[in-house]
Amino acid sequence: MNNIHMVLTVKGGVGKSFIAAILAQHFGEGTYLADTDPGNPTFSSYKKLGAKHIM
C-alpha cells in the first residue's frame, strides 16, 4: 500500500520544514519528497534530502 504524508498549515514559522525533514529521514531512501511552498521553499533547500520544489 502506498501512503502520502503531508505537513500543512498556513502559518509560517511553526516548523513545517523541520518536521518534514525529520519524517524524510525516518522514511528513508525511495521516498519522494516535494516542497510546494511558492514563497519560501525551505524544505527543498536541504540538498542532502533531495526534495524537489514544485510550483
mmCIF file of the N, C-alpha and C atoms, coordinates in Angstrom:
data_MODEL
# 
_entry.id   MODEL 
# 
loop_
_atom_site.group_PDB 
_atom_site.id 
_atom_site.type_symbol 
_atom_site.label_atom_id 
_atom_site.label_alt_id 
_atom_site.label_comp_id 
_atom_site.label_asym_id 
_atom_site.label_entity_id 
_atom_site.label_seq_id 
_atom_site.pdbx_PDB_ins_code 
_atom_site.Cartn_x 
_atom_site.Cartn_y 
_atom_site.Cartn_z 
_atom_site.occupancy 
_atom_site.B_iso_or_equiv 
_atom_site.pdbx_formal_charge 
_atom_site.auth_seq_id 
_atom_site.auth_comp_id 
_atom_site.auth_asym_id 
_atom_site.auth_atom_id 
_atom_site.pdbx_PDB_model_num 
ATOM 1   N N  . MET A 1 1  ? 0.834  -1.164 0.000  1.00 0.00 ? 1  MET A N  1 
ATOM 2   C CA . MET A 1 1  ? 0.000  0.000  0.000  1.00 0.00 ? 1  MET A CA 1 
ATOM 3   C C  . MET A 1 1  ? 0.893  1.248  0.000  1.00 0.00 ? 1  MET A C  1 
ATOM 4   N N  . ASN A 1 2  ? 0.578  2.217  -0.845 1.00 0.00 ? 2  ASN A N  1 
ATOM 5   C CA . ASN A 1 2  ? 1.291  3.489  -0.877 1.00 0.00 ? 2  ASN A CA 1 
ATOM 6   C C  . ASN A 1 2  ? 0.622  4.463  0.083  1.00 0.00 ? 2  ASN A C  1 
ATOM 7   N N  . ASN A 1 3  ? 1.421  5.279  0.696  1.00 0.00 ? 3  ASN A N  1 
ATOM 8   C CA . ASN A 1 3  ? 0.918  6.285  1.628  1.00 0.00 ? 3  ASN A CA 1 
ATOM 9   C C  . ASN A 1 3  ? 1.402  7.660  1.227  1.00 0.00 ? 3  ASN A C  1 
ATOM 10  N N  . ILE A 1 4  ? 0.631  8.662  1.567  1.00 0.00 ? 4  ILE A N  1 
ATOM 11  C CA . ILE A 1 4  ? 1.025  10.055 1.370  1.00 0.00 ? 4  ILE A CA 1 
ATOM 12  C C  . ILE A 1 4  ? 0.971  10.728 2.731  1.00 0.00 ? 4  ILE A C  1 
ATOM 13  N N  . HIS A 1 5  ? 2.070  11.369 3.108  1.00 0.00 ? 5  HIS A N  1 
ATOM 14  C CA . HIS A 1 5  ? 2.144  12.100 4.367  1.00 0.00 ? 5  HIS A CA 1 
ATOM 15  C C  . HIS A 1 5  ? 2.410  13.563 4.030  1.00 0.00 ? 5  HIS A C  1 
ATOM 16  N N  . MET A 1 6  ? 1.622  14.463 4.590  1.00 0.00 ? 6  MET A N  1 
ATOM 17  C CA . MET A 1 6  ? 1.780  15.897 4.320  1.00 0.00 ? 6  MET A CA 1 
ATOM 18  C C  . MET A 1 6  ? 1.915  16.666 5.627  1.00 0.00 ? 6  MET A C  1 
ATOM 19  N N  . VAL A 1 7  ? 2.708  17.722 5.566  1.00 0.00 ? 7  VAL A N  1 
ATOM 20  C CA . VAL A 1 7  ? 2.831  18.646 6.691  1.00 0.00 ? 7  VAL A CA 1 
ATOM 21  C C  . VAL A 1 7  ? 2.262  19.965 6.184  1.00 0.00 ? 7  VAL A C  1 
ATOM 22  N N  . LEU A 1 8  ? 1.099  20.347 6.710  1.00 0.00 ? 8  LEU A N  1 
ATOM 23  C CA . LEU A 1 8  ? 0.379  21.511 6.187  1.00 0.00 ? 8  LEU A CA 1 
ATOM 24  C C  . LEU A 1 8  ? -0.064 22.468 7.289  1.00 0.00 ? 8  LEU A C  1 
ATOM 25  N N  . THR A 1 9  ? 0.037  23.731 7.019  1.00 0.00 ? 9  THR A N  1 
ATOM 26  C CA . THR A 1 9  ? -0.578 24.812 7.787  1.00 0.00 ? 9  THR A CA 1 
ATOM 27  C C  . THR A 1 9  ? -0.279 26.115 7.059  1.00 0.00 ? 9  THR A C  1 
ATOM 28  N N  . VAL A 1 10 ? -1.102 27.109 7.246  1.00 0.00 ? 10 VAL A N  1 
ATOM 29  C CA . VAL A 1 10 ? -0.888 28.390 6.560  1.00 0.00 ? 10 VAL A CA 1 
ATOM 30  C C  . VAL A 1 10 ? 0.076  29.265 7.342  1.00 0.00 ? 10 VAL A C  1 
ATOM 31  N N  . LYS A 1 11 ? 0.171  29.031 8.617  1.00 0.00 ? 11 LYS A N  1 
ATOM 32  C CA . LYS A 1 11 ? 1.020  29.849 9.481  1.00 0.00 ? 11 LYS A CA 1 
ATOM 33  C C  . LYS A 1 11 ? 2.491  29.583 9.185  1.00 0.00 ? 11 LYS A C  1 
ATOM 34  N N  . GLY A 1 12 ? 3.254  30.635 9.063  1.00 0.00 ? 12 GLY A N  1 
ATOM 35  C CA . GLY A 1 12 ? 4.690  30.495 8.839  1.00 0.00 ? 12 GLY A CA 1 
ATOM 36  C C  . GLY A 1 12 ? 5.457  30.407 10.148 1.00 0.00 ? 12 GLY A C  1 
ATOM 37  N N  . GLY A 1 13 ? 6.606  29.790 10.107 1.00 0.00 ? 13 GLY A N  1 
ATOM 38  C CA . GLY A 1 13 ? 7.485  29.748 11.265 1.00 0.00 ? 13 GLY A CA 1 
ATOM 39  C C  . GLY A 1 13 ? 7.072  28.786 12.363 1.00 0.00 ? 13 GLY A C  1 
ATOM 40  N N  . VAL A 1 14 ? 6.280  27.773 12.034 1.00 0.00 ? 14 VAL A N  1 
ATOM 41  C CA . VAL A 1 14 ? 5.841  26.817 13.051 1.00 0.00 ? 14 VAL A CA 1 
ATOM 42  C C  . VAL A 1 14 ? 6.610  25.501 12.996 1.00 0.00 ? 14 VAL A C  1 
ATOM 43  N N  . GLY A 1 15 ? 7.526  25.347 12.053 1.00 0.00 ? 15 GLY A N  1 
ATOM 44  C CA . GLY A 1 15 ? 8.361  24.149 11.997 1.00 0.00 ? 15 GLY A CA 1 
ATOM 45  C C  . GLY A 1 15 ? 7.949  23.111 10.977 1.00 0.00 ? 15 GLY A C  1 
ATOM 46  N N  . LYS A 1 16 ? 7.209  23.522 9.937  1.00 0.00 ? 16 LYS A N  1 
ATOM 47  C CA . LYS A 1 16 ? 6.786  22.563 8.906  1.00 0.00 ? 16 LYS A CA 1 
ATOM 48  C C  . LYS A 1 16 ? 7.978  21.905 8.226  1.00 0.00 ? 16 LYS A C  1 
ATOM 49  N N  . SER A 1 17 ? 8.952  22.697 7.828  1.00 0.00 ? 17 SER A N  1 
ATOM 50  C CA . SER A 1 17 ? 10.125 22.150 7.137  1.00 0.00 ? 17 SER A CA 1 
ATOM 51  C C  . SER A 1 17 ? 10.935 21.255 8.065  1.00 0.00 ? 17 SER A C  1 
ATOM 52  N N  . PHE A 1 18 ? 11.018 21.623 9.328  1.00 0.00 ? 18 PHE A N  1 
ATOM 53  C CA . PHE A 1 18 ? 11.737 20.813 10.303 1.00 0.00 ? 18 PHE A CA 1 
ATOM 54  C C  . PHE A 1 18 ? 11.074 19.446 10.458 1.00 0.00 ? 18 PHE A C  1 
ATOM 55  N N  . ILE A 1 19 ? 9.767  19.425 10.637 1.00 0.00 ? 19 ILE A N  1 
ATOM 56  C CA . ILE A 1 19 ? 9.034  18.171 10.796 1.00 0.00 ? 19 ILE A CA 1 
ATOM 57  C C  . ILE A 1 19 ? 9.121  17.338 9.515  1.00 0.00 ? 19 ILE A C  1 
ATOM 58  N N  . ALA A 1 20 ? 9.011  17.994 8.354  1.00 0.00 ? 20 ALA A N  1 
ATOM 59  C CA . ALA A 1 20 ? 9.115  17.280 7.081  1.00 0.00 ? 20 ALA A CA 1 
ATOM 60  C C  . ALA A 1 20 ? 10.503 16.642 6.935  1.00 0.00 ? 20 ALA A C  1 
ATOM 61  N N  . ALA A 1 21 ? 11.545 17.336 7.379  1.00 0.00 ? 21 ALA A N  1 
ATOM 62  C CA . ALA A 1 21 ? 12.902 16.789 7.301  1.00 0.00 ? 21 ALA A CA 1 
ATOM 63  C C  . ALA A 1 21 ? 13.064 15.577 8.219  1.00 0.00 ? 21 ALA A C  1 
ATOM 64  N N  . ILE A 1 22 ? 12.484 15.647 9.400  1.00 0.00 ? 22 ILE A N  1 
ATOM 65  C CA . ILE A 1 22 ? 12.537 14.514 10.332 1.00 0.00 ? 22 ILE A CA 1 
ATOM 66  C C  . ILE A 1 22 ? 11.809 13.304 9.733  1.00 0.00 ? 22 ILE A C  1 
ATOM 67  N N  . LEU A 1 23 ? 10.618 13.540 9.165  1.00 0.00 ? 23 LEU A N  1 
ATOM 68  C CA . LEU A 1 23 ? 9.859  12.451 8.535  1.00 0.00 ? 23 LEU A CA 1 
ATOM 69  C C  . LEU A 1 23 ? 10.613 11.864 7.339  1.00 0.00 ? 23 LEU A C  1 
ATOM 70  N N  . ALA A 1 24 ? 11.252 12.721 6.542  1.00 0.00 ? 24 ALA A N  1 
ATOM 71  C CA . ALA A 1 24 ? 12.007 12.257 5.377  1.00 0.00 ? 24 ALA A CA 1 
ATOM 72  C C  . ALA A 1 24 ? 13.138 11.330 5.816  1.00 0.00 ? 24 ALA A C  1 
ATOM 73  N N  . GLN A 1 25 ? 13.812 11.681 6.899  1.00 0.00 ? 25 GLN A N  1 
ATOM 74  C CA . GLN A 1 25 ? 14.887 10.832 7.399  1.00 0.00 ? 25 GLN A CA 1 
ATOM 75  C C  . GLN A 1 25 ? 14.334 9.526  7.964  1.00 0.00 ? 25 GLN A C  1 
ATOM 76  N N  . HIS A 1 26 ? 13.175 9.591  8.572  1.00 0.00 ? 26 HIS A N  1 
ATOM 77  C CA . HIS A 1 26 ? 12.552 8.387  9.136  1.00 0.00 ? 26 HIS A CA 1 
ATOM 78  C C  . HIS A 1 26 ? 12.148 7.395  8.036  1.00 0.00 ? 26 HIS A C  1 
ATOM 79  N N  . PHE A 1 27 ? 11.516 7.894  6.977  1.00 0.00 ? 27 PHE A N  1 
ATOM 80  C CA . PHE A 1 27 ? 11.043 7.008  5.918  1.00 0.00 ? 27 PHE A CA 1 
ATOM 81  C C  . PHE A 1 27 ? 12.173 6.551  5.002  1.00 0.00 ? 27 PHE A C  1 
ATOM 82  N N  . GLY A 1 28 ? 13.258 7.310  4.924  1.00 0.00 ? 28 GLY A N  1 
ATOM 83  C CA . GLY A 1 28 ? 14.465 6.867  4.239  1.00 0.00 ? 28 GLY A CA 1 
ATOM 84  C C  . GLY A 1 28 ? 14.435 6.940  2.721  1.00 0.00 ? 28 GLY A C  1 
ATOM 85  N N  . GLU A 1 29 ? 15.407 6.237  2.119  1.00 0.00 ? 29 GLU A N  1 
ATOM 86  C CA . GLU A 1 29 ? 15.560 6.242  0.663  1.00 0.00 ? 29 GLU A CA 1 
ATOM 87  C C  . GLU A 1 29 ? 14.335 5.671  -0.028 1.00 0.00 ? 29 GLU A C  1 
ATOM 88  N N  . GLY A 1 30 ? 14.105 6.145  -1.246 1.00 0.00 ? 30 GLY A N  1 
ATOM 89  C CA . GLY A 1 30 ? 12.965 5.676  -2.010 1.00 0.00 ? 30 GLY A CA 1 
ATOM 90  C C  . GLY A 1 30 ? 11.702 6.483  -1.743 1.00 0.00 ? 30 GLY A C  1 
ATOM 91  N N  . THR A 1 31 ? 11.795 7.455  -0.851 1.00 0.00 ? 31 THR A N  1 
ATOM 92  C CA . THR A 1 31 ? 10.655 8.307  -0.530 1.00 0.00 ? 31 THR A CA 1 
ATOM 93  C C  . THR A 1 31 ? 10.715 9.544  -1.413 1.00 0.00 ? 31 THR A C  1 
ATOM 94  N N  . TYR A 1 32 ? 9.593  9.866  -2.080 1.00 0.00 ? 32 TYR A N  1 
ATOM 95  C CA . TYR A 1 32 ? 9.543  11.069 -2.917 1.00 0.00 ? 32 TYR A CA 1 
ATOM 96  C C  . TYR A 1 32 ? 9.225  12.255 -2.023 1.00 0.00 ? 32 TYR A C  1 
ATOM 97  N N  . LEU A 1 33 ? 10.067 13.278 -2.093 1.00 0.00 ? 33 LEU A N  1 
ATOM 98  C CA . LEU A 1 33 ? 9.903  14.463 -1.253 1.00 0.00 ? 33 LEU A CA 1 
ATOM 99  C C  . LEU A 1 33 ? 9.625  15.676 -2.123 1.00 0.00 ? 33 LEU A C  1 
ATOM 100 N N  . ALA A 1 34 ? 8.580  16.433 -1.778 1.00 0.00 ? 34 ALA A N  1 
ATOM 101 C CA . ALA A 1 34 ? 8.205  17.610 -2.563 1.00 0.00 ? 34 ALA A CA 1 
ATOM 102 C C  . ALA A 1 34 ? 7.977  18.804 -1.652 1.00 0.00 ? 34 ALA A C  1 
ATOM 103 N N  . ASP A 1 35 ? 8.413  19.957 -2.099 1.00 0.00 ? 35 ASP A N  1 
ATOM 104 C CA . ASP A 1 35 ? 8.193  21.227 -1.405 1.00 0.00 ? 35 ASP A CA 1 
ATOM 105 C C  . ASP A 1 35 ? 7.295  22.064 -2.305 1.00 0.00 ? 35 ASP A C  1 
ATOM 106 N N  . THR A 1 36 ? 6.109  22.397 -1.839 1.00 0.00 ? 36 THR A N  1 
ATOM 107 C CA . THR A 1 36 ? 5.146  23.139 -2.666 1.00 0.00 ? 36 THR A CA 1 
ATOM 108 C C  . THR A 1 36 ? 4.952  24.578 -2.194 1.00 0.00 ? 36 THR A C  1 
ATOM 109 N N  . ASP A 1 37 ? 5.809  25.063 -1.316 1.00 0.00 ? 37 ASP A N  1 
ATOM 110 C CA . ASP A 1 37 ? 5.693  26.427 -0.812 1.00 0.00 ? 37 ASP A CA 1 
ATOM 111 C C  . ASP A 1 37 ? 6.235  27.402 -1.860 1.00 0.00 ? 37 ASP A C  1 
ATOM 112 N N  . PRO A 1 38 ? 5.370  28.235 -2.471 1.00 0.00 ? 38 PRO A N  1 
ATOM 113 C CA . PRO A 1 38 ? 5.835  29.133 -3.525 1.00 0.00 ? 38 PRO A CA 1 
ATOM 114 C C  . PRO A 1 38 ? 6.664  30.312 -3.011 1.00 0.00 ? 38 PRO A C  1 
ATOM 115 N N  . GLY A 1 39 ? 6.442  30.713 -1.774 1.00 0.00 ? 39 GLY A N  1 
ATOM 116 C CA . GLY A 1 39 ? 7.113  31.904 -1.256 1.00 0.00 ? 39 GLY A CA 1 
ATOM 117 C C  . GLY A 1 39 ? 8.408  31.642 -0.527 1.00 0.00 ? 39 GLY A C  1 
ATOM 118 N N  . ASN A 1 40 ? 8.518  30.498 0.138  1.00 0.00 ? 40 ASN A N  1 
ATOM 119 C CA . ASN A 1 40 ? 9.694  30.200 0.946  1.00 0.00 ? 40 ASN A CA 1 
ATOM 120 C C  . ASN A 1 40 ? 9.989  28.695 0.903  1.00 0.00 ? 40 ASN A C  1 
ATOM 121 N N  . PRO A 1 41 ? 10.627 28.233 -0.157 1.00 0.00 ? 41 PRO A N  1 
ATOM 122 C CA . PRO A 1 41 ? 10.882 26.793 -0.316 1.00 0.00 ? 41 PRO A CA 1 
ATOM 123 C C  . PRO A 1 41 ? 12.038 26.274 0.546  1.00 0.00 ? 41 PRO A C  1 
ATOM 124 N N  . THR A 1 42 ? 11.869 26.338 1.861  1.00 0.00 ? 42 THR A N  1 
ATOM 125 C CA . THR A 1 42 ? 12.922 25.927 2.788  1.00 0.00 ? 42 THR A CA 1 
ATOM 126 C C  . THR A 1 42 ? 13.225 24.440 2.692  1.00 0.00 ? 42 THR A C  1 
ATOM 127 N N  . PHE A 1 43 ? 12.187 23.613 2.639  1.00 0.00 ? 43 PHE A N  1 
ATOM 128 C CA . PHE A 1 43 ? 12.381 22.157 2.650  1.00 0.00 ? 43 PHE A CA 1 
ATOM 129 C C  . PHE A 1 43 ? 13.253 21.689 1.488  1.00 0.00 ? 43 PHE A C  1 
ATOM 130 N N  . SER A 1 44 ? 13.022 22.234 0.302  1.00 0.00 ? 44 SER A N  1 
ATOM 131 C CA . SER A 1 44 ? 13.816 21.814 -0.849 1.00 0.00 ? 44 SER A CA 1 
ATOM 132 C C  . SER A 1 44 ? 15.240 22.369 -0.813 1.00 0.00 ? 44 SER A C  1 
ATOM 133 N N  . SER A 1 45 ? 15.514 23.300 0.092  1.00 0.00 ? 45 SER A N  1 
ATOM 134 C CA . SER A 1 45 ? 16.877 23.835 0.202  1.00 0.00 ? 45 SER A CA 1 
ATOM 135 C C  . SER A 1 45 ? 17.793 22.896 0.989  1.00 0.00 ? 45 SER A C  1 
ATOM 136 N N  . TYR A 1 46 ? 17.223 21.879 1.654  1.00 0.00 ? 46 TYR A N  1 
ATOM 137 C CA . TYR A 1 46 ? 18.022 20.876 2.340  1.00 0.00 ? 46 TYR A CA 1 
ATOM 138 C C  . TYR A 1 46 ? 18.500 19.863 1.292  1.00 0.00 ? 46 TYR A C  1 
ATOM 139 N N  . LYS A 1 47 ? 19.624 20.156 0.664  1.00 0.00 ? 47 LYS A N  1 
ATOM 140 C CA . LYS A 1 47 ? 20.102 19.404 -0.501 1.00 0.00 ? 47 LYS A CA 1 
ATOM 141 C C  . LYS A 1 47 ? 20.298 17.914 -0.238 1.00 0.00 ? 47 LYS A C  1 
ATOM 142 N N  . LYS A 1 48 ? 20.746 17.540 0.944  1.00 0.00 ? 48 LYS A N  1 
ATOM 143 C CA . LYS A 1 48 ? 21.007 16.121 1.259  1.00 0.00 ? 48 LYS A CA 1 
ATOM 144 C C  . LYS A 1 48 ? 19.741 15.279 1.211  1.00 0.00 ? 48 LYS A C  1 
ATOM 145 N N  . LEU A 1 49 ? 18.578 15.902 1.425  1.00 0.00 ? 49 LEU A N  1 
ATOM 146 C CA . LEU A 1 49 ? 17.323 15.153 1.389  1.00 0.00 ? 49 LEU A CA 1 
ATOM 147 C C  . LEU A 1 49 ? 16.842 14.908 -0.036 1.00 0.00 ? 49 LEU A C  1 
ATOM 148 N N  . GLY A 1 50 ? 17.217 15.803 -0.965 1.00 0.00 ? 50 GLY A N  1 
ATOM 149 C CA . GLY A 1 50 ? 16.836 15.620 -2.359 1.00 0.00 ? 50 GLY A CA 1 
ATOM 150 C C  . GLY A 1 50 ? 15.379 15.979 -2.666 1.00 0.00 ? 50 GLY A C  1 
ATOM 151 N N  . ALA A 1 51 ? 14.795 16.848 -1.872 1.00 0.00 ? 51 ALA A N  1 
ATOM 152 C CA . ALA A 1 51 ? 13.412 17.262 -2.109 1.00 0.00 ? 51 ALA A CA 1 
ATOM 153 C C  . ALA A 1 51 ? 13.322 18.118 -3.365 1.00 0.00 ? 51 ALA A C  1 
ATOM 154 N N  . LYS A 1 52 ? 12.248 17.953 -4.115 1.00 0.00 ? 52 LYS A N  1 
ATOM 155 C CA . LYS A 1 52 ? 12.014 18.728 -5.344 1.00 0.00 ? 52 LYS A CA 1 
ATOM 156 C C  . LYS A 1 52 ? 11.070 19.872 -5.039 1.00 0.00 ? 52 LYS A C  1 
ATOM 157 N N  . HIS A 1 53 ? 11.363 21.051 -5.591 1.00 0.00 ? 53 HIS A N  1 
ATOM 158 C CA . HIS A 1 53 ? 10.464 22.200 -5.442 1.00 0.00 ? 53 HIS A CA 1 
ATOM 159 C C  . HIS A 1 53 ? 9.448  22.179 -6.572 1.00 0.00 ? 53 HIS A C  1 
ATOM 160 N N  . ILE A 1 54 ? 8.182  22.083 -6.210 1.00 0.00 ? 54 ILE A N  1 
ATOM 161 C CA . ILE A 1 54 ? 7.083  22.047 -7.183 1.00 0.00 ? 54 ILE A CA 1 
ATOM 162 C C  . ILE A 1 54 ? 6.282  23.329 -7.023 1.00 0.00 ? 54 ILE A C  1 
ATOM 163 N N  . MET A 1 55 ? 6.094  24.037 -8.129 1.00 0.00 ? 55 MET A N  1 
ATOM 164 C CA . MET A 1 55 ? 5.330  25.286 -8.048 1.00 0.00 ? 55 MET A CA 1 
ATOM 165 C C  . MET A 1 55 ? 3.916  25.102 -8.514 1.00 0.00 ? 55 MET A C  1 
# 
